[in-house]
Amino acid sequence: MDTFQDYFYLGLITKTHGYDGKVVAFIDADNPSAYENREMVFLNIHGKLVPYFIEERSLKNNKLIIKFQDVATGEQAADLVKKEIYLPLSALPGLSGNKFYYHEVKGFMVTDEAFGPVGVIEDILDYPAQAVMQVFHEGKEVLIPINDAVILKLDRKKKTVLIRAPEGLLDLYINS
């Protein structure tokens, strides 16, 4: 997904809606209504992001019924089914406190309240059961779970994350 590094995945067009060119999109977001009034989205058309202007929209739960400008028939709408929807990172709603987007903490220094500095966040690995921060301490990979019990304080200005690692976690990686 490096080709779309300045964009984030918002959802997927799942099917057509009626015969007048409308489509149904599944919005993959915690708060779909934050994106309801967009005037334009980008669709992944053969590996390129193409802007599509929205004429009408109607949100029900995580499903957004969309009428795109210049898409007037069911056939034209059918061509858009299974297309991914993207927005620029700048369109993300701001987060505060210890909530963050995965892309924004890469490069932040992780410090454990007992152990001290652990290392810089290289990546966020989003596993099905748990997302983890990938940090390297003296060349050894350390995977730190992302959850409210572990992350004590996120400081965007200082680019630091203070954690309370589960007992034995750091020993498992660092002293093995």
Protein Blocks (a to p, Z undefined) as FASTA:
>chain_A
ZZmmmbccfbdcfbdehjnopacdddddfblmlmmmpcbdcddeehiacddddfbdcdeh
jbccdddehiabfklmmmmgopacdddfklpccdehjbdcfklmgoiacddfklopfbdc
fbdcddfkbccddddeehiacdddddfklmmbdcfklopacddddehklmmmmmZZ
